[in-house]
Each structure stands twice: as structure tokens, then as C-alpha cells.
Amino acid sequence: MFVTPQYNWGYPAALKNAIDHLYREWVGKPMVIVSYGGHGGGKCAAQLRQGLEAVKARPLATMPGITLSRAIIGGGPFDPERDFRADKASVQQAFAQLVTALALG
């Protein structure tokens, strides 16, 4: 599972480096991508999916993108039950897909 912020519509360079450095470790592994940011992280997740496919990992279909409010990005307090309510179902669906993928091998 990768939980990553979206930076300038992509994923962080340190994550790219880690994936490239350990490329053999990812072969055949099912992966969930959860991204977050001011715009939800969809472009980041799409790019990360391509990178994981290139190293023969198996990114799963559900890729939750959590949109953070300006207040949260600015360091303000947040209440996960309130602020992430809209994202809960997609995160649960992604975990369910991961459990199924791991069980199937």
C-alpha cells in the first residue's frame, strides 16, 4: 500500500526513488494507492499506477483520492470522522480489494 501526497500533480521524488531502487521487491505484489492533497491526488495516483505497472506490481482498481481543505493544508485542526467522511467508502473498498488480492495470491 502506498499513501502519498500529490505534489505539483505528481508523486514525490523520494517515492519514485524507493520504487526504482527496490524494483524487484514489487514484482507481482498487489498494491493499493491512496493519494491526498488539495485536489484529491488523482493525477498523482495515475502516475504512480504507471510507475508500479512498469516494475510489474499489481495496482488495484480502487485508488482513493482524499481532498484536503485549505484549513487542513494550512495546519489547522481536523476531525477525521467529519473531514474524511466522504472518503471512507472508497478507502474501505480499496482495503477489501487488497484483502481479496492477497488471499488469491
Order of alpha helices (4+ residues) and beta strands (2+ residues): beta-alpha-alpha-beta-beta-alpha-beta-beta-alpha-alpha-alpha
